[in-house]
Amino acid sequence: MKKRTIGFISGIVVFAVIYLLPLSSISAKGQLDLALTLMTVVWWAMQVAQPAFVGGIYMMLLIILNVATPVQVFSTSWTGSTMWLVMGAYLIAGAVRDSGFGERIAYSFIIRFVRSWNGIIVSIFVLTGILALLIPHPWPRAFLIMSVMGVVAESANMPAEDRRKIGLAVFAAACPLSGMFLTGDSTLNPLAVADSGVKTTFVKYFIYMGVPMIIAAILTMLLFMAIFKPTKPVEINFDVLREKQQALGKMSVTEKRTVIWLAIAIILWLTSGVTGIDVGWITFIVALLMSMPVIGEVLTAKSWGGVPVNVLVFLTSAMALGDVGGDTGMNKWIANTLLPSSMPHNIFLLALLITVFAIFIHMFMGSVIAVMGVTIPAILAATSHLGVSPLAISLLIFSVVNLHYILPFHNLAILVGNEPETGGYTQKEVMKLGIPLTGVMFIVAIVMTLWFHLLGLM
């Protein structure tokens, strides 16, 4: 409570200082927007309140203080497909989880392939990658895998210390592999594309991001296995796992229908470049059709409870942060003030500079969405004359920030797992992995730059 109070007062002080400073080359609206943005960032970083409450206050103040109109605040988020993709993805993810299909895949894979500690870690990353295509949100995937790994840990009589390590592996795997598919993280991935102002298809996104994120996942996995060793040899009792698998029984009608609709969704995602239908509209209508009689009957009225309003509000505020910043001139002012007057033309030096800048901002702001909202527009403004695709810049910043964490609050997936009832690991384990993982970010940045250059984006 004391920390929240200090953070709340600090945010107000930051607002007052920025608003009263005699800043040059920025409009009055731009300066007020900057003051509101930094106040919001301080509140997010200090966890003054649940992020959606803070984001909602930011949006309301933009409108009440005449910094922006309601159309400017809400147009991009709600007239585009991003928010509808998020809602559809949550509904589909809930259907896959509740039907038992994802759990069935996990048990089959583990019984067939896992025999050791390293095998468990590899299986976590492989399952995360497979389920990234089937469950379009990282949290339900992580919870599902965590429930199965809990049974594995229990069958092997793992000590609590090793169980915490397994928990961290599950949520650490979510960070790189969620970026592999456009629907892999239905909140962040579409937002990164939207922030660039460039539209892309499901297949094109996978072409751009598949190779870099797989490499990032492999590096994360190898680093994890080098740092975290089991306290004793792992001996899994497969009879326990087979009992759990058999308890699932035969596929129910609901599970079969879920699989069919999931297959339809994947086919439509893959062919979106041919049909011209946005992935967001596809995702939402597939989810809605899963509720219809005769053809659906998978989702019910209660399924809407799985769509978190707080995520929608938070996402809207994050998108507004970048959009309004562009309209008021704040983004350009930040770019001119914080970035070098001349950005390097060498794409590898440019990537390293962007990585340093993004990580520095992320260390203090914490929120991936908030950092994207501030950093991407500023970098795009500074690099607009270099002939580099805005999509490449946006995806690079998103990837670096989403993969980077030192403390749990730096990444929502890591933060969600930092609870006794979820991943069970502590801040100590996060720092033990996160500090050396920061060096991996620079390798990933170079890999992405080379890959984007080969694809003609940089």
ROPA-568735 format. One line per field, with one value per residue (C-alpha): residue number from 1; residue in three letters; chain; x, y, z. Coordinates in Angstrom, 2 decimals. Example, Ala and Ser with C-alpha at 12.3 -4.5 7.8 and 13.67 -1.06 7.14 Angstrom:
% ROPA-568735
seq 1  2
type ALA  SER
mol A  A
c1 12.30  13.67
c2 -4.50  -1.06
c3 7.80  7.14
This chain:
% ROPA-568735
seq 1  2  3  4  5  6  7  8  9  10  11  12  13  14  15  16  17  18  19  20  21  22  23  24  25  26  27  28  29  30  31  32  33  34  35  36  37  38  39  40  41  42  43  44  45  46  47  48  49  50  51  52  53  54  55  56  57  58  59  60  61  62  63  64  65  66  67  68  69  70  71  72  73  74  75  76  77  78  79  80  81  82  83  84  85  86  87  88  89  90  91  92  93  94  95  96  97  98  99  100  101  102  103  104  105  106  107  108  109  110  111  112  113  114  115  116  117  118  119  120  121  122  123  124  125  126  127  128  129  130  131  132  133  134  135  136  137  138  139  140  141  142  143  144  145  146  147  148  149  150  151  152  153  154  155  156  157  158  159  160  161  162  163  164  165  166  167  168  169  170  171  172  173  174  175  176  177  178  179  180  181  182  183  184  185  186  187  188  189  190  191  192  193  194  195  196  197  198  199  200  201  202  203  204  205  206  207  208  209  210  211  212  213  214  215  216  217  218  219  220  221  222  223  224  225  226  227  228  229  230  231  232  233  234  235  236  237  238  239  240  241  242  243  244  245  246  247  248  249  250  251  252  253  254  255  256  257  258  259  260  261  262  263  264  265  266  267  268  269  270  271  272  273  274  275  276  277  278  279  280  281  282  283  284  285  286  287  288  289  290  291  292  293  294  295  296  297  298  299  300  301  302  303  304  305  306  307  308  309  310  311  312  313  314  315  316  317  318  319  320  321  322  323  324  325  326  327  328  329  330  331  332  333  334  335  336  337  338  339  340  341  342  343  344  345  346  347  348  349  350  351  352  353  354  355  356  357  358  359  360  361  362  363  364  365  366  367  368  369  370  371  372  373  374  375  376  377  378  379  380  381  382  383  384  385  386  387  388  389  390  391  392  393  394  395  396  397  398  399  400  401  402  403  404  405  406  407  408  409  410  411  412  413  414  415  416  417  418  419  420  421  422  423  424  425  426  427  428  429  430  431  432  433  434  435  436  437  438  439  440  441  442  443  444  445  446  447  448  449  450  451  452  453  454  455  456  457  458
type MET  LYS  LYS  ARG  THR  ILE  GLY  PHE  ILE  SER  GLY  ILE  VAL  VAL  PHE  ALA  VAL  ILE  TYR  LEU  LEU  PRO  LEU  SER  SER  ILE  SER  ALA  LYS  GLY  GLN  LEU  ASP  LEU  ALA  LEU  THR  LEU  MET  THR  VAL  VAL  TRP  TRP  ALA  MET  GLN  VAL  ALA  GLN  PRO  ALA  PHE  VAL  GLY  GLY  ILE  TYR  MET  MET  LEU  LEU  ILE  ILE  LEU  ASN  VAL  ALA  THR  PRO  VAL  GLN  VAL  PHE  SER  THR  SER  TRP  THR  GLY  SER  THR  MET  TRP  LEU  VAL  MET  GLY  ALA  TYR  LEU  ILE  ALA  GLY  ALA  VAL  ARG  ASP  SER  GLY  PHE  GLY  GLU  ARG  ILE  ALA  TYR  SER  PHE  ILE  ILE  ARG  PHE  VAL  ARG  SER  TRP  ASN  GLY  ILE  ILE  VAL  SER  ILE  PHE  VAL  LEU  THR  GLY  ILE  LEU  ALA  LEU  LEU  ILE  PRO  HIS  PRO  TRP  PRO  ARG  ALA  PHE  LEU  ILE  MET  SER  VAL  MET  GLY  VAL  VAL  ALA  GLU  SER  ALA  ASN  MET  PRO  ALA  GLU  ASP  ARG  ARG  LYS  ILE  GLY  LEU  ALA  VAL  PHE  ALA  ALA  ALA  CYS  PRO  LEU  SER  GLY  MET  PHE  LEU  THR  GLY  ASP  SER  THR  LEU  ASN  PRO  LEU  ALA  VAL  ALA  ASP  SER  GLY  VAL  LYS  THR  THR  PHE  VAL  LYS  TYR  PHE  ILE  TYR  MET  GLY  VAL  PRO  MET  ILE  ILE  ALA  ALA  ILE  LEU  THR  MET  LEU  LEU  PHE  MET  ALA  ILE  PHE  LYS  PRO  THR  LYS  PRO  VAL  GLU  ILE  ASN  PHE  ASP  VAL  LEU  ARG  GLU  LYS  GLN  GLN  ALA  LEU  GLY  LYS  MET  SER  VAL  THR  GLU  LYS  ARG  THR  VAL  ILE  TRP  LEU  ALA  ILE  ALA  ILE  ILE  LEU  TRP  LEU  THR  SER  GLY  VAL  THR  GLY  ILE  ASP  VAL  GLY  TRP  ILE  THR  PHE  ILE  VAL  ALA  LEU  LEU  MET  SER  MET  PRO  VAL  ILE  GLY  GLU  VAL  LEU  THR  ALA  LYS  SER  TRP  GLY  GLY  VAL  PRO  VAL  ASN  VAL  LEU  VAL  PHE  LEU  THR  SER  ALA  MET  ALA  LEU  GLY  ASP  VAL  GLY  GLY  ASP  THR  GLY  MET  ASN  LYS  TRP  ILE  ALA  ASN  THR  LEU  LEU  PRO  SER  SER  MET  PRO  HIS  ASN  ILE  PHE  LEU  LEU  ALA  LEU  LEU  ILE  THR  VAL  PHE  ALA  ILE  PHE  ILE  HIS  MET  PHE  MET  GLY  SER  VAL  ILE  ALA  VAL  MET  GLY  VAL  THR  ILE  PRO  ALA  ILE  LEU  ALA  ALA  THR  SER  HIS  LEU  GLY  VAL  SER  PRO  LEU  ALA  ILE  SER  LEU  LEU  ILE  PHE  SER  VAL  VAL  ASN  LEU  HIS  TYR  ILE  LEU  PRO  PHE  HIS  ASN  LEU  ALA  ILE  LEU  VAL  GLY  ASN  GLU  PRO  GLU  THR  GLY  GLY  TYR  THR  GLN  LYS  GLU  VAL  MET  LYS  LEU  GLY  ILE  PRO  LEU  THR  GLY  VAL  MET  PHE  ILE  VAL  ALA  ILE  VAL  MET  THR  LEU  TRP  PHE  HIS  LEU  LEU  GLY  LEU  MET
mol A  A  A  A  A  A  A  A  A  A  A  A  A  A  A  A  A  A  A  A  A  A  A  A  A  A  A  A  A  A  A  A  A  A  A  A  A  A  A  A  A  A  A  A  A  A  A  A  A  A  A  A  A  A  A  A  A  A  A  A  A  A  A  A  A  A  A  A  A  A  A  A  A  A  A  A  A  A  A  A  A  A  A  A  A  A  A  A  A  A  A  A  A  A  A  A  A  A  A  A  A  A  A  A  A  A  A  A  A  A  A  A  A  A  A  A  A  A  A  A  A  A  A  A  A  A  A  A  A  A  A  A  A  A  A  A  A  A  A  A  A  A  A  A  A  A  A  A  A  A  A  A  A  A  A  A  A  A  A  A  A  A  A  A  A  A  A  A  A  A  A  A  A  A  A  A  A  A  A  A  A  A  A  A  A  A  A  A  A  A  A  A  A  A  A  A  A  A  A  A  A  A  A  A  A  A  A  A  A  A  A  A  A  A  A  A  A  A  A  A  A  A  A  A  A  A  A  A  A  A  A  A  A  A  A  A  A  A  A  A  A  A  A  A  A  A  A  A  A  A  A  A  A  A  A  A  A  A  A  A  A  A  A  A  A  A  A  A  A  A  A  A  A  A  A  A  A  A  A  A  A  A  A  A  A  A  A  A  A  A  A  A  A  A  A  A  A  A  A  A  A  A  A  A  A  A  A  A  A  A  A  A  A  A  A  A  A  A  A  A  A  A  A  A  A  A  A  A  A  A  A  A  A  A  A  A  A  A  A  A  A  A  A  A  A  A  A  A  A  A  A  A  A  A  A  A  A  A  A  A  A  A  A  A  A  A  A  A  A  A  A  A  A  A  A  A  A  A  A  A  A  A  A  A  A  A  A  A  A  A  A  A  A  A  A  A  A  A  A  A  A  A  A  A  A  A  A  A  A  A  A  A  A  A  A  A  A  A  A  A  A  A  A  A  A  A  A  A  A  A  A  A  A  A  A  A  A  A  A  A  A  A  A  A  A  A  A  A  A  A  A  A  A  A  A  A  A  A
c1 0.00  2.86  4.46  1.17  0.70  4.23  3.68  0.36  1.84  4.97  2.83  1.01  4.31  5.73  2.61  2.91  6.64  6.34  3.28  5.00  8.41  9.20  9.65  10.53  9.45  6.33  2.74  0.63  -1.45  1.70  3.15  -0.08  -0.16  3.46  2.61  -0.39  1.63  4.51  2.09  0.40  3.74  4.79  1.49  1.86  5.46  4.66  1.54  -0.59  -3.74  -4.71  -3.34  -6.78  -7.86  -4.76  -5.22  -8.89  -7.99  -5.45  -8.06  -10.71  -8.27  -7.27  -10.92  -11.87  -8.80  -9.39  -6.06  -7.88  -11.41  -13.17  -12.72  -8.95  -8.80  -10.94  -10.98  -7.93  -8.66  -12.37  -12.94  -10.04  -9.94  -7.50  -9.98  -12.31  -9.41  -8.59  -12.17  -12.43  -9.07  -10.06  -13.31  -11.53  -8.79  -11.44  -13.15  -9.91  -9.04  -12.48  -12.99  -9.85  -8.31  -5.17  -4.64  -5.03  -2.25  0.05  -0.26  0.23  3.37  4.94  4.26  5.80  8.87  9.87  12.37  14.66  14.99  16.19  13.43  10.88  12.32  12.41  8.84  7.65  9.04  7.82  4.32  4.21  5.08  2.47  -0.27  0.59  -1.25  -4.19  -4.76  -4.50  -3.35  -0.27  -1.94  -4.41  -1.59  0.73  -1.96  -2.77  0.89  1.47  -1.37  0.14  3.66  2.30  1.27  4.70  6.44  4.21  4.80  8.57  8.42  10.21  11.23  9.62  12.76  12.65  8.92  9.56  12.12  9.58  7.07  9.52  10.31  6.60  6.10  9.55  8.75  5.59  7.55  9.39  6.96  3.90  5.44  5.71  2.14  -0.05  -2.59  0.07  -0.56  -3.86  -3.09  0.50  1.10  -1.79  -0.90  2.68  1.37  -1.21  1.43  3.42  0.51  1.22  -1.27  -0.09  -1.56  -1.26  1.18  3.30  3.55  4.77  7.34  8.63  8.59  8.72  12.48  13.59  11.21  12.16  15.82  14.96  13.12  16.05  18.48  16.17  15.80  19.55  20.25  17.61  19.08  22.57  21.42  18.85  19.74  17.59  18.49  18.15  17.79  14.36  12.45  8.93  6.20  4.44  1.66  0.36  0.43  -1.35  -4.06  -4.57  -4.66  -7.18  -9.32  -9.94  -11.85  -12.89  -13.30  -16.65  -18.97  -17.99  -14.30  -14.77  -16.69  -13.98  -11.35  -13.40  -13.90  -10.25  -9.28  -11.62  -10.07  -6.52  -7.41  -9.00  -6.01  -3.62  -5.65  -6.35  -3.82  -5.84  -9.35  -8.41  -10.36  -8.63  -7.47  -9.33  -12.70  -12.02  -11.19  -14.23  -16.79  -15.42  -15.80  -19.37  -20.32  -19.09  -22.14  -24.75  -27.14  -26.57  -23.18  -21.70  -22.97  -19.40  -19.58  -22.36  -23.40  -20.98  -18.09  -18.16  -16.87  -13.54  -13.09  -11.45  -12.78  -9.64  -7.44  -9.63  -9.49  -5.74  -5.14  -7.32  -5.37  -2.04  -3.12  -4.46  -1.10  0.63  -2.18  -2.79  0.98  1.22  -1.65  -0.30  3.32  4.49  5.99  8.07  9.24  10.34  12.22  13.97  14.83  15.92  17.30  20.39  19.78  21.13  20.15  22.74  22.11  23.83  20.90  22.83  23.96  20.41  19.04  21.51  20.66  16.94  17.53  19.45  16.80  13.89  15.51  16.39  12.80  11.45  13.61  11.71  8.26  7.88  4.72  5.40  2.32  3.21  6.78  5.50  3.04  5.79  8.81  7.43  5.92  9.08  11.43  9.19  9.32  13.13  13.65  11.01  13.68  15.84  13.68  13.19  9.76  7.78  6.64  10.26  10.92  7.71  8.29  11.90  10.93  8.05  10.26  13.08  10.73  8.57  11.61  13.29  12.66  14.74  11.91  8.48  6.64  8.62  6.47  2.85  3.34  6.22  4.23  1.21  3.42  4.98  2.23  2.11  -1.00  0.40  4.14  5.21  8.63  10.03  11.70  15.05  14.59  13.33  16.43  18.72  17.36  16.48  19.87  21.85  18.82  19.31  22.42  20.33  18.17  21.06  21.63  17.91  18.01  20.88  19.13  15.91  17.78  19.53  16.29  14.34  17.13  16.86  13.09  13.51  12.10  15.41
c2 0.00  2.38  1.70  2.37  5.64  6.79  5.84  7.66  10.89  10.52  10.30  13.52  15.27  14.12  15.42  18.83  19.17  18.24  20.45  23.49  23.07  25.59  22.94  24.12  22.77  21.07  22.31  23.00  19.90  17.89  18.98  18.17  14.79  14.18  15.06  12.69  9.94  10.08  10.18  7.08  5.36  6.05  4.67  1.56  1.00  1.52  -0.70  2.01  0.18  -2.57  -1.41  -1.05  1.46  3.55  3.30  4.28  7.40  8.34  8.06  10.00  12.82  13.05  13.71  15.87  18.13  18.44  16.88  14.55  13.81  10.50  9.58  10.06  8.04  5.11  5.02  2.83  0.28  -0.28  0.46  -1.81  -5.56  -5.73  -5.66  -8.12  -10.46  -10.33  -11.17  -13.99  -15.38  -15.51  -17.30  -19.88  -20.38  -21.02  -23.59  -25.50  -25.46  -26.46  -29.19  -31.02  -31.15  -29.24  -31.42  -34.54  -33.35  -32.52  -35.93  -37.81  -35.83  -36.21  -39.96  -40.55  -38.30  -37.19  -39.23  -36.75  -33.26  -31.79  -33.73  -31.99  -28.55  -29.32  -30.66  -27.44  -25.35  -27.74  -27.96  -24.17  -23.85  -26.41  -24.95  -21.41  -22.27  -23.91  -21.64  -17.96  -16.56  -17.33  -17.48  -20.31  -22.23  -21.75  -22.73  -25.86  -26.91  -26.04  -28.33  -31.22  -30.47  -30.44  -34.06  -34.86  -33.25  -35.12  -38.46  -37.87  -36.75  -33.53  -31.26  -27.82  -26.12  -28.12  -27.53  -23.78  -24.18  -26.07  -23.30  -20.66  -22.71  -22.83  -19.08  -18.23  -20.34  -18.29  -15.09  -15.98  -18.60  -16.37  -14.09  -16.82  -16.59  -13.51  -15.17  -16.51  -13.59  -12.07  -8.93  -7.99  -9.32  -7.52  -4.39  -4.49  -4.73  -1.99  0.35  0.06  1.20  -1.64  -4.45  -8.02  -11.49  -14.52  -16.25  -13.14  -12.53  -16.10  -15.66  -12.50  -13.74  -17.55  -18.00  -15.22  -16.37  -20.04  -19.04  -16.84  -19.78  -22.15  -19.65  -19.13  -22.89  -23.56  -20.74  -22.10  -25.62  -24.22  -22.22  -24.49  -28.08  -30.55  -31.08  -34.83  -37.26  -37.21  -40.49  -40.08  -42.53  -42.93  -45.04  -41.89  -39.98  -42.80  -42.82  -39.09  -39.61  -42.44  -40.36  -37.98  -40.79  -40.77  -37.48  -35.93  -34.36  -30.92  -31.72  -32.98  -29.85  -27.72  -29.49  -28.97  -25.25  -24.90  -26.50  -24.10  -21.13  -22.23  -22.79  -19.33  -17.76  -19.41  -18.32  -14.77  -13.47  -15.09  -14.26  -10.76  -11.21  -9.74  -12.29  -10.36  -10.67  -14.36  -15.06  -13.27  -14.78  -18.31  -17.82  -16.55  -19.46  -21.88  -20.81  -21.54  -24.52  -27.53  -26.33  -25.13  -25.56  -25.26  -21.79  -20.60  -17.32  -18.09  -18.16  -14.37  -14.43  -15.62  -12.33  -9.96  -6.40  -5.13  -6.41  -4.66  -1.34  -1.63  -2.46  0.45  2.87  1.57  2.05  5.52  6.44  6.01  7.42  10.56  11.06  11.19  13.67  16.05  15.88  14.20  11.20  13.35  15.48  12.37  11.09  14.42  14.80  11.31  9.84  10.91  13.64  11.32  7.66  5.21  4.00  0.69  -1.58  -3.59  -0.47  0.82  -2.42  -2.30  1.34  0.55  -2.45  -0.36  2.37  -0.09  -2.05  1.17  2.43  -1.01  -1.21  1.75  1.44  -2.31  -2.76  -4.23  -2.53  0.82  0.68  -0.22  2.67  5.19  3.67  2.46  5.81  7.67  5.30  5.32  9.11  9.06  6.42  7.54  8.87  5.71  3.62  0.90  -0.75  0.53  -3.06  -4.21  -1.46  -2.22  -6.00  -5.52  -3.27  -5.56  -8.65  -7.10  -5.68  -8.81  -11.07  -8.81  -9.04  -8.68  -8.57  -10.24  -6.95  -6.45  -9.06  -9.92  -13.61  -13.83  -11.82  -14.11  -17.13  -15.44  -16.70  -19.81  -21.11  -20.65  -21.01  -20.92  -19.35  -16.30  -13.06  -14.69  -17.31  -14.67  -12.51  -15.53  -16.15  -12.59  -10.94  -13.19  -13.30  -9.57  -10.44  -12.80  -9.82  -8.35  -11.65  -11.82  -8.22  -9.05  -12.24  -10.33  -7.59  -10.11  -12.00  -8.81  -7.73  -11.04  -10.51  -6.94  -5.17  -3.57
c3 0.00  0.82  -2.58  -4.36  -2.48  -3.32  -6.94  -7.11  -5.70  -7.86  -10.99  -10.10  -9.37  -12.73  -14.48  -12.79  -13.51  -17.19  -17.67  -16.12  -17.76  -20.53  -23.24  -26.70  -30.10  -28.75  -28.91  -25.84  -26.52  -27.11  -23.76  -21.92  -23.68  -22.62  -19.01  -19.00  -20.70  -18.22  -15.29  -16.69  -17.23  -13.62  -12.36  -14.54  -13.46  -9.76  -10.01  -8.44  -9.57  -11.95  -15.36  -16.96  -14.30  -14.98  -18.74  -18.41  -16.41  -19.09  -21.87  -19.95  -19.14  -22.81  -23.66  -20.65  -21.03  -24.80  -25.70  -28.10  -29.27  -28.49  -32.15  -31.89  -28.67  -29.74  -33.55  -34.24  -31.54  -32.07  -35.76  -36.71  -36.21  -33.29  -30.40  -32.13  -32.74  -29.03  -28.03  -30.57  -29.50  -25.84  -26.73  -28.91  -26.31  -23.68  -25.90  -26.54  -22.85  -21.55  -24.15  -22.99  -26.47  -25.49  -22.44  -24.59  -26.92  -23.98  -22.30  -25.58  -26.36  -22.91  -22.63  -26.02  -25.92  -22.40  -20.35  -18.52  -17.01  -20.30  -22.02  -19.79  -20.63  -24.38  -24.24  -22.59  -25.44  -28.16  -26.67  -26.33  -30.02  -31.10  -28.94  -30.09  -33.30  -31.52  -28.51  -29.51  -26.17  -24.04  -20.63  -21.32  -23.02  -20.07  -17.55  -19.54  -19.87  -16.22  -15.13  -17.08  -15.83  -12.30  -12.79  -14.27  -11.29  -8.85  -10.59  -10.39  -6.74  -7.61  -4.73  -4.51  -5.86  -9.10  -9.48  -9.36  -12.14  -14.25  -13.65  -14.84  -17.95  -18.86  -18.67  -20.11  -23.19  -23.73  -24.42  -27.66  -29.00  -28.59  -31.20  -33.83  -35.15  -35.56  -33.27  -30.88  -28.56  -29.58  -27.55  -28.37  -31.89  -33.64  -31.65  -32.94  -36.49  -35.89  -34.43  -37.66  -39.78  -42.23  -42.75  -43.08  -43.40  -41.15  -43.52  -44.12  -40.38  -39.87  -42.66  -40.98  -37.39  -37.47  -37.92  -35.50  -32.75  -33.11  -32.80  -29.79  -28.20  -28.77  -27.23  -24.25  -23.80  -23.98  -21.54  -19.18  -19.27  -18.63  -15.60  -13.98  -13.13  -11.15  -7.51  -8.02  -10.98  -12.60  -12.75  -14.14  -13.21  -16.55  -15.02  -13.32  -16.64  -18.47  -15.81  -16.32  -20.07  -19.82  -17.45  -20.37  -22.04  -25.67  -27.47  -26.62  -29.18  -27.88  -28.23  -31.79  -32.74  -31.15  -33.27  -36.44  -35.79  -34.85  -38.16  -39.99  -38.18  -39.03  -42.70  -42.89  -41.13  -43.58  -46.61  -45.42  -47.93  -50.73  -49.49  -48.36  -45.11  -42.07  -39.47  -36.77  -38.51  -39.18  -35.56  -34.18  -36.54  -36.02  -32.26  -32.70  -34.96  -32.30  -30.25  -32.93  -32.68  -34.94  -36.26  -32.98  -29.43  -28.13  -26.61  -24.30  -22.70  -19.84  -22.33  -22.46  -18.90  -20.31  -22.21  -19.69  -19.93  -18.20  -21.04  -23.62  -21.72  -21.17  -24.83  -25.94  -23.75  -25.03  -28.64  -27.84  -26.30  -29.65  -31.82  -29.79  -29.41  -33.19  -33.51  -30.84  -32.00  -28.78  -30.56  -32.87  -29.95  -27.98  -31.03  -31.58  -27.88  -26.84  -30.05  -32.00  -34.54  -37.22  -37.10  -38.53  -42.08  -41.34  -40.51  -37.88  -36.02  -36.30  -34.81  -31.91  -31.18  -31.23  -28.93  -26.38  -26.46  -26.13  -23.28  -21.44  -21.64  -20.72  -17.58  -16.13  -17.70  -17.25  -19.33  -22.78  -24.23  -22.70  -24.02  -27.47  -27.35  -26.61  -28.35  -31.68  -32.79  -31.69  -33.55  -36.64  -36.67  -36.38  -39.10  -41.61  -44.01  -44.01  -46.35  -43.73  -43.52  -40.51  -39.96  -39.53  -36.96  -35.07  -34.98  -33.89  -30.97  -30.00  -30.02  -28.00  -25.37  -25.16  -24.69  -22.15  -18.42  -15.29  -12.76  -13.06  -13.72  -16.94  -18.72  -18.00  -18.83  -16.34  -13.79  -14.13  -13.42  -10.39  -8.08  -5.84  -7.62  -11.16  -11.88  -8.25  -8.95  -7.21  -8.24  -7.52  -10.27  -12.70  -12.18  -12.47  -15.97  -16.95  -16.43  -18.83  -21.14  -21.75  -23.77  -25.90  -26.90  -28.89  -30.69  -31.52  -32.78  -35.17  -36.33  -37.00  -38.86  -41.10  -41.70  -42.48  -44.83  -46.70  -46.96  -48.23  -45.16  -44.13
